[in-house]
């Protein structure tokens, strides 16, 4: 289908996307999950699962959601219907069948002169046999005198097509009811007597009647074939015109649906939340803001409640004084501690303190507040959040091009790259050749196509399941398994080149069955964007693209 640049309709600008309701609900779920995770309400794993589920529903590509809409669904049904009609009405099988039948007739027609020459030569070769046949036809069975063969038996023989001596054969005579081997032997004996009296004349020319019969047969067959070929030509032209007309009509309809589909996509993109990039920004900012705000506000209320409760606890310890003001009770309490017990001492004091049930009903310890702890309980600090000291984040990925070389001890990655065939030797430091080998290793093993030696790349290098270069699509290939014509296709991490053209690679996509490459191909003056799929099985390489499928074999 052609590339279409359409302008969105004005009435769609500023309108909510058809799937915006689902996005808003998923975003609210993500905000709630972030708050729960920050404040520690429940197990963190549940909050993380809820956050991941909300992210999945919020960040799904709107195109997938639009595909299930009424308009997109109707366009897809129309497209599938045209596709089925194209496969039936635009199929060239009837044209090919008529063409094959015509080609057979054309070969037969062109063979007629050779067949005529063979039959005339056969007449010359069989001249003695033909002269003998004409000689035996001169002796009629009616006038012949044969023992035990009377007029009744002769009439029976004539009724079965045996009129002369040339017509007599054992098979024909014994096939007549009432005639056995004895009668057949008598008739064959009569014919043998006549053959012994025959004299062959080699100077006698071929019978003109036989020559005329051969030429007549050839002329009749030629006329029949010419008539059939004229009819086939009409059939082929009619089939070709019908197929071309159907293909043109269906292609025009498909292009109209394609333009309408692209217009629908353009309309959806200009709607609010109609683009996946906008959704990612809104969802990310909302969740991060909720997480930060919940962290800032989470320590205040808890500290305030703890301070308020601590103002109601009297203390009998002389070295602890608590100063609380009414105007500060909502934001926290100030405490001046001159000698603070350790957590172990506090817990020991709590264990040694009498409980509420053991407290005396009256006395000087029952001071200011009803239901307070005994005076022997030491004051405790309010609950506070413990945070680790901020540390600068470490860069998990380090480009090997920036790593300082170690001349004494080569990088262990060199040996592994050499074992897998991506470098020819172990080098003392990283060079352009080794960096290119590292990039090829990452491309072959479905990693990002760069020259960074990150932990993921190091783990892939050490894995026993790492894919070697001779088991990938890289190298030289030929269409012949024995490579008798030499290398016909050379594939590197940058391009695939043959004598006819070249395909340059732009990006590598993950694929379960092999490798998927996007690039640009050029053969002569023709160029086109291409998506190519490579699959390697042993020494065989399968090349699949929109232009067709090919199979190659590794050379060397």
Secondary structure, 3 states (H helix, E strand, C coil): CCCCCCCCCHHHCCCECCCHHHHHHHHHHHHHHHHHHHHCCCCHHHHHHHHHHHHHHHCCCHHHHHCCCHHHHHHHHHHHHHHHHHHHHCCCHHHHHHHHHHHHHHHHHHCHHHHHHHHHHHHHHCHHHHHHHHHHHCCECCCCCECCECHHHHHHHHHCCCCEHHHCCHHHHHCCCCCCHHHHHHHHHHHHHHHHCCCCCCCCCCCHHHHHHHHHHHHHHHHHHHHHHHHHHHHHHHHHHHHHHHHHHHHHHHHHHHHHHHHHHHHHHCCECCCHHHHHHHHHHHHHHHHHHHHHHHHHHHHHHHHHHHHCCCCCCCCEEEECCHHHCCCCCEEEECCCCCHHHHHHHHHHCCCCCCCCCCCCCCCCCCCCCCCCCCCCCCCCCCCCCCCCCCCCCCECCCCCCCCCCCCHHHHHHHHCCCCCCCCCCCCHHHHHHHHHHHHHCCCCCCCECCHHHHHHHHCCCCCCHHHCCCEEEECCCCCCCCCCEEECCCEEECCCEEEEEEEEEECCCCEEEEEEEEECCEEEEEEEEEEEECCEEEEEECCEEEEEEECC
